[in-house]
């Protein structure tokens, strides 16, 4: 349960926003860590056809706007949507090599779109760094009542994951379940807690069966909307050494949990978390609209402020719900922002070095 002080802060801040409508305009943030490069390991440029090279180059505008306004150094992105090798290579070329991409499997409940061998070929020969595996909860996907595959640990996929494990293919973004909030306000995404926990236990089964496969769980497996969920995430991280979590799209759910619990989790398992936004294409305009460069820059900055400061921040990347800042230590921020990603993602260190993002000593480590 959130402390009375935290609840009061959030209530008063929300009231201020409702009454005056000026909280967002008053957002004042300047990073104390402009020297730390930030890698966003969870973005979706060129998410929908037509796949545009400008979806990548516009992210450079966002980076420049962030550095100018807020001081943060958003330096690199991992695209978890595959726009095709031609577009992916063009985006890399047009952004000074500041993007890498994964192969992508979307809604595999209806059948795997690639064999394990095809995934391996993409990684080993086409420059992809791993596989994104999007497995939203069944009632969101199987809307017509079809059964199909309902759990990510389905036995028919055992050979698929075993083959990837033997080839040391990174599962760079495994999405299971969807947010499930506390009793009284379960939320719209996965309101059934039984379904939610069945999805989470299926993920654990997959991890346990494949101990040598490195898995980065998208959105921290959505185990961030209740304190009991955070405790289970703590258990997963303590039990399975090759299990990691990106924090994309989590900042508009964490107002539901104790700040000290979440902060302690990040510090305790600082080697296992990676920064991500879940952002998608950036529009061609240079203004401050929601998906224009200025608007996206502000939403990134709010996420950074949540991690870096002890202030009440007027929203996260997607919503305007006030969030108490975590005030994480610099050493923890360095790992979440880029060091853990460099350790896990094939070719990232070399790509960041080629783009001039890493200093020489880090390149040689």
RAHU-V526312 format. One record per residue. N is the residue number from 1. D_LAST is the distance of its C-alpha to the last C-alpha in Angstrom with 1 decimal. Layout:
{{N;D_LAST} {N;D_LAST}}
This chain:
{{1;42.7} {2;41.6} {3;42.7} {4;45.8} {5;43.9} {6;41.4} {7;44.3} {8;46.2} {9;43.3} {10;42.8} {11;46.5} {12;47.2} {13;44.4} {14;45.6} {15;49.1} {16;48.1} {17;46.5} {18;49.6} {19;52.1} {20;50.6} {21;48.3} {22;46.3} {23;43.3} {24;41.0} {25;42.3} {26;41.6} {27;37.9} {28;36.2} {29;32.4} {30;29.9} {31;26.4} {32;25.1} {33;21.5} {34;21.7} {35;18.2} {36;16.6} {37;16.2} {38;18.2} {39;18.0} {40;21.4} {41;21.0} {42;24.8} {43;27.0} {44;29.8} {45;30.4} {46;33.2} {47;34.2} {48;37.9} {49;39.6} {50;40.0} {51;36.3} {52;35.6} {53;32.8} {54;33.6} {55;32.4} {56;28.9} {57;29.7} {58;31.5} {59;28.3} {60;27.1} {61;30.4} {62;29.5} {63;26.1} {64;28.0} {65;30.7} {66;28.4} {67;26.7} {68;30.2} {69;32.0} {70;29.5} {71;26.4} {72;23.9} {73;21.2} {74;21.7} {75;19.3} {76;19.1} {77;21.3} {78;21.6} {79;25.2} {80;26.7} {81;29.8} {82;30.1} {83;32.3} {84;32.3} {85;30.0} {86;32.0} {87;31.7} {88;28.1} {89;27.2} {90;29.5} {91;27.8} {92;24.4} {93;26.0} {94;27.9} {95;25.1} {96;22.6} {97;20.6} {98;20.2} {99;21.6} {100;20.8} {101;23.7} {102;24.6} {103;27.8} {104;30.3} {105;33.0} {106;35.5} {107;38.4} {108;38.1} {109;41.1} {110;43.3} {111;41.4} {112;38.0} {113;37.6} {114;35.3} {115;35.2} {116;32.0} {117;32.0} {118;32.3} {119;29.3} {120;27.2} {121;28.5} {122;27.4} {123;23.8} {124;23.6} {125;25.7} {126;26.1} {127;22.6} {128;23.0} {129;20.2} {130;22.5} {131;26.0} {132;27.6} {133;30.5} {134;33.1} {135;35.6} {136;37.6} {137;40.3} {138;43.4} {139;46.0} {140;44.0} {141;43.6} {142;46.7} {143;49.0} {144;52.0} {145;52.0} {146;50.6} {147;48.9} {148;46.4} {149;43.1} {150;42.8} {151;39.8} {152;36.3} {153;36.8} {154;39.8} {155;40.4} {156;40.9} {157;37.2} {158;36.0} {159;35.6} {160;33.7} {161;31.0} {162;31.0} {163;30.4} {164;27.5} {165;26.0} {166;26.4} {167;24.7} {168;21.7} {169;22.6} {170;21.2} {171;24.1} {172;22.6} {173;25.7} {174;28.4} {175;31.3} {176;34.1} {177;37.0} {178;37.5} {179;38.0} {180;40.7} {181;41.8} {182;44.0} {183;47.7} {184;49.9} {185;47.4} {186;45.5} {187;44.6} {188;45.2} {189;42.2} {190;42.7} {191;45.6} {192;46.3} {193;44.3} {194;45.3} {195;43.9} {196;40.7} {197;40.1} {198;41.1} {199;38.3} {200;35.8} {201;37.0} {202;36.7} {203;33.1} {204;32.6} {205;34.5} {206;32.2} {207;29.1} {208;30.9} {209;32.0} {210;28.6} {211;26.2} {212;23.6} {213;23.6} {214;21.1} {215;23.3} {216;22.7} {217;26.1} {218;27.4} {219;28.9} {220;27.9} {221;30.7} {222;33.0} {223;33.0} {224;33.1} {225;36.8} {226;38.2} {227;37.1} {228;37.9} {229;35.6} {230;32.8} {231;33.6} {232;33.5} {233;30.1} {234;29.0} {235;30.5} {236;28.8} {237;25.3} {238;26.2} {239;27.7} {240;25.5} {241;21.8} {242;21.1} {243;23.0} {244;21.5} {245;23.5} {246;23.4} {247;25.7} {248;27.4} {249;31.1} {250;31.2} {251;31.9} {252;35.6} {253;36.2} {254;34.6} {255;37.5} {256;39.2} {257;37.2} {258;36.7} {259;34.1} {260;33.2} {261;32.8} {262;30.4} {263;28.4} {264;28.2} {265;27.0} {266;24.1} {267;23.1} {268;23.8} {269;21.8} {270;19.2} {271;16.5} {272;19.0} {273;20.3} {274;19.4} {275;21.3} {276;23.9} {277;27.3} {278;29.4} {279;30.5} {280;32.3} {281;33.6} {282;34.1} {283;37.5} {284;38.2} {285;39.8} {286;38.1} {287;40.0} {288;39.4} {289;40.8} {290;39.2} {291;37.2} {292;37.2} {293;34.2} {294;35.4} {295;36.3} {296;33.1} {297;31.2} {298;33.4} {299;32.7} {300;29.0} {301;29.4} {302;31.6} {303;29.0} {304;26.4} {305;29.2} {306;29.8} {307;26.3} {308;26.0} {309;29.6} {310;32.5} {311;35.0} {312;37.1} {313;35.7} {314;38.4} {315;36.9} {316;33.7} {317;32.7} {318;35.9} {319;38.6} {320;40.1} {321;40.3} {322;39.3} {323;36.3} {324;35.5} {325;32.0} {326;29.5} {327;28.0} {328;24.6} {329;22.4} {330;19.6} {331;16.9} {332;18.6} {333;18.9} {334;15.2} {335;14.7} {336;17.8} {337;17.4} {338;14.0} {339;11.2} {340;13.4} {341;14.2} {342;10.8} {343;10.5} {344;14.0} {345;15.1} {346;14.8} {347;13.9} {348;13.3} {349;9.8} {350;11.5} {351;14.6} {352;13.4} {353;11.9} {354;15.3} {355;17.1} {356;15.6} {357;14.6} {358;10.9} {359;10.5} {360;8.9} {361;6.4} {362;5.2} {363;5.6} {364;3.8} {365;0.0}}
